[in-house]
Amino acid sequence: MHRLRKQLRKHGRRHATTLVQAMPIYALYGVMRALPIGSASALGGWVGRTFGPRIGASRRADANLSLVMPELSAADRQRVIRGMWDNLGRVIAEFPHLGRLRRSEARRPKRVQVEGIEHFLAARGEGRPVVMAIGHFGNWEVGAAVAANHGVPFTAIAKPPKNPMVGWLLHRIRSSVGTIMLEKRMEGADAKKALSILRAGGVLGMMVDQRYNGGLKVPFMGHDAMTSPGAVAMAYHLGCAVIPVRIERTAGANYRAVFEPPLAIERTGDRKADVEAATIAMNEAIERWVRGRPEQWLWLHKRWMMPRPRKLRQRVLAYKASLAAGGDEG
């Protein structure tokens, strides 16, 4: 009996902690949803760029930028980081409006320009399953609304938050766009569901720009990065079309959804080499996006194995010296 009372008290405290942690998220959701999407986006952007650069996580963004874009000055890196926080603040503030955005765009497209949709529709017309390879670029959440408005049910793989009340809210918002959520694990029941969806000719959305320690060590922005080959491996096995998709922010709560041609996945007989080559091509596509609009990518991930600070500084100085030598020769 004593042990039972102790367990009940423990679970009671856990429930209270869950509730307290979720309350600010629900309050933020209510405020942003009460505003028009343009006003919510502007407010979120202001909060992001005002307070985000002061957060310790910005040091990770600065280190990432120093590593892969050493040509940027300190001032340029800070400009990119402010822009990144502005974009992230907008993504969070726009999130409660996803369902409304989908419905309004279905009636009269206004905020989302769509380019390259013919690549997506061609694969669907052939009856091929599609993996949408998405990066944390612009407002990546809008991709599901675009797919839904073209009559395609969209299944996404994402890591659920630790707080179940927050998880329920995120699920509710994403469901308003018609998204079916699976847990981010390439094993177990959800992995089997993902494969069954593709075997049935469905559409699966995968975030492909995060570090995956069990993946392949392949180049990304000039440095090796552990990359999940999951999207390519499933396509290789099931004959899917892997279509890189980015949702670029044009201005405020306005976007350009770009569907690129499917990745060329060769079948030379060497499965390992073919999957690795296509995974590298996928990274190259994301790299083009990031170098074109670096402020719209989420630089907060631990994407690369970082060298020690002294070695990193030596690399940056050597790179700048090579640029100066090249300029003198010219």
N, C-alpha and C positions, 0 to 999 in steps of 0.2 A: 504493500500500500504506500509506504513512504517513497519507494522508487517511482511508482505511478504518479504521485503528486509532484515529484521532482521533474519528471518528464513533461507533465502538463505545464508546469511553470516555465520550463525551458521553451516549449513550443509557443507558449503565450508571449514570452519576451521576443521570440523570433518573429511572430506575427506583428507585434507592435513595431519592431525595427523595420520590417518590410513596409508597413504602412507609413511610417515617418519618412523613410527614404523615398517612397513613391509620391508623397504629397506635393513636393515642389514640381515634379514632372507633370502631374495632373493640373496643377495651377498654371504652369506655363502653357500646357496644351489648351486650357480654357481661354486664356488671354489671347493667344495667337489665333485661335479659331474664331474668336469674337471679332477680330479685325479683318478687313478685306485682305486678300492675299498679298497685294502690292504693299500695303501698309505693314503687314506682318513681316514681309521680307525685308523692308527697309529698316524696321526696328531690330530684327535679328542681325542684320548686317552691321548696324551701328554697335550693338552690344558685342558682337564678335570681334570687330576690328579695334574696339576701344579697350576691351579687357583681355582678349585672347593672347596678344603678344606678351602680356605680363605673367602669363601662366608658365610654370616650369616646363611644361611639355613643348613649349616653343624652342627650347634648347635642342630637342631632338630634331625638330624641323630645320633649325639652322645648321646642325651637324650634317643632316642629309643633303642639304643644298650645297654645303661646302665640299662634300665628297663628290657629288655627281655633276655639279655645275660650278666648278672652281673659277670660272671666268667672271662670276658675279662678284661685285664688291659687297662689303658689309651692308652698305646702304641699300643696294639692290636686293640683297637677301631679306632685309627687314621689310622692304616694299612687298616682296612676294609673300612673306609670312603674314603681313597685315591683310593682303588680299585673300590669302587662304582662310584666315579667321573670318573675314567678311563673308566669304562664300559659305563656310560651315555654319555660321550663324543664320544665314538665309535658308540653308537646307533644313535646319532644325525648325525654324519659324514657319516654313512652307509645308512641313510634313503634315500638320493637321488638315491641310487643304487638299490633299491628294485626291480624295473622293470627289470633291466639288470640281477640281481641275479636270478630272477625267470626264465628268458629265458635261461641263461647259465646253470642253474641246470637242466632244462628240457632236454637240449641237452646232457649234460654230467655231472652227479653229481660229484661235487668236494669239495665244501665248506660246504655242509650240510649233516651230517650223520643223518639218520632217524631211530629211534628205536620205536618199539611198534605200527607201523602203522597198524598192523593186527587188533588191537582193533578198530581203526577208520573205517577200511574197512569192518569189520564184521558187525558193526552197520549199515553202509551204505548198505551192501548187504542184510540186513534184512528189508531194507526200513525204518529204524528208523531215525527220525530227531536227530541231534547231536548238543549239546552245548559244544563248546570247552572252558573250564574254564582255562583262561590264567592269569598269574601273571606278574608283572613288573620285570621280571627275565631275565638275559642275554639280547639277542635282541628279545624282544617279538614281534616286527613287522614282523619277518621272518615267523611266523606261517602261515600267509595268503598265502605266496608264496609256502609253503609246501603243503597246502591244494589245492591250484590252480593247482599245478603240479600233483596232483592225481585226476584231473578232477572234482573238487568240487568247485562250486561257494561259496564264503565266504562272509558272511555279518557280520559286526562288529558294536558294539555299542560304541560310544565314545563321549565325551563332546567336542563340537566345540569350537575353540578359539574365543576370543572376536573380534579379528581383522579379518574381512571378507577376506582380501587379503591373509593373512596367511592361513586362512581356505581353500581358493581355492587351494593354493599350496599343502597343505597336502592332500586334496581330490584328486588332480591330481596325486600325487605320489602313493597314495594307490590304486587309480583306475588302475594304470599301473600293479598292481598285480592282478587285477580282483576283488578287494574288493568293496563291496557296503556298504556305511556308513549310519548309523542311529544315531540320536541324543541320548545322554545318559539321557533318561527320561523314567521311567517306567509308563508313562501315555500318552494319546494323540495319534496322528496319527502314530508316529514312533513305539510306543509300540504295536499298532495293526498290523503294518507291520511285526514286529519281530514275533509275534504270528502266523501270516499268513504264514511266511516263514517256521516256524517249522511245522505247520500243513501240509504244502506241502512236508514235508520230507527234508527240507533244513538244512544248517549248519549255526550256529550262534556263533560268537566269543564274549566272555564277559570277561572283566577284573574284577577279583573277589577278589582282594587283597587290595582294597581301603576302607577307612572308609565310611560307609553309615549310617547316623544318623537315618534314618527311618527303619533300619534293625533289626537284632537279636543281642542281647548281648551274644556272645558265646566265648569260649576260643580260643586264637590264641597266640602261643608261651608263654603259661603260664599265660596270662592275658586276661581278657575279652576285646573284641573288637567289635564294632558295625559293623556287616557284612551283606551285602545284600544277602537275600535268593533267589533272582530273578532267578538265573540259576536253582537251585534245585526246586523251586516252579513251574517253567514252565515245567521242566522235569516230575515232579509229575503229573501235569495236563495233559500233552500231551504224556507221555510215551517216552520222549527223553532219549538218552544216554548222561550223563554228563561225559566228558572225560577231566581230568586234563592234560594240555599240557604245557611243559616248553621248551624254546629254550635256552639251555645252551651254553655259549661261551667256546670253547675249547682252541683257541689261535688266537689272531688277529681277522680277519674277517672270522672265521671258527666256525661252530656251531654244536651242537647235538640237534636235535628235538626229544623229548621224549613224546610219547603218552602213558599215563598210562591206565590201565584197567578202564572201566566205574565205577563211584561211585555206591556202593550198596545202593539203595533207597528202604527201606522196606515200605510195605503198611499194617500197623497193624490195620488200621481203625481210628487211631488218626493222622489226617493229620498234625496238628501243631507239634506234637512230631516227626513224621517221617521227616518232612522238616528240623526241627532243628537238628536232628541227622545227616542227610546227609550234612547239612551246616557245622557242626563241622568236619565231615570227610573231606570235601573239604579244610577247614583251616588246617587240619593235613597234607594233601598232600603238601600244599604250605610251611608249616613249615619245612617239611623234606628237601625241596629244599633249603630254606634259611639257615638252620643250616649246610647243607652240603657245600654251597658256599655263605657265607654271603655277600661277596664283589660284588656279581652279582645281588643283590636285591636292589630296590630303597628305601632307608631308609628315604627319605625326607618327606613322607606322615605323616600327623597327624593321625596315625593309632589307637593309644590307648588314653584313657583318662589319662593324665599324672598326677601322684600325685605331691604334692608340693615338691620342692627341698629337704627340710629337711626330709620328709617322704621317698623320694626316696633314699636318702643317708642312712637312717636307714635300709631300706630294703637291700641295697647292703652290708652294714657292717654285718648285721645279716646273710646274705647268705654266705659271706666269713668266718664268725666265725663258721658256721655249717660245712663248708668244712674243716677248720682247726681242728675242734673237731673230725671229722670223720677220718682225717689223723692221729691224735694222738692215736685214739683207735686202728687203724690198726698197 
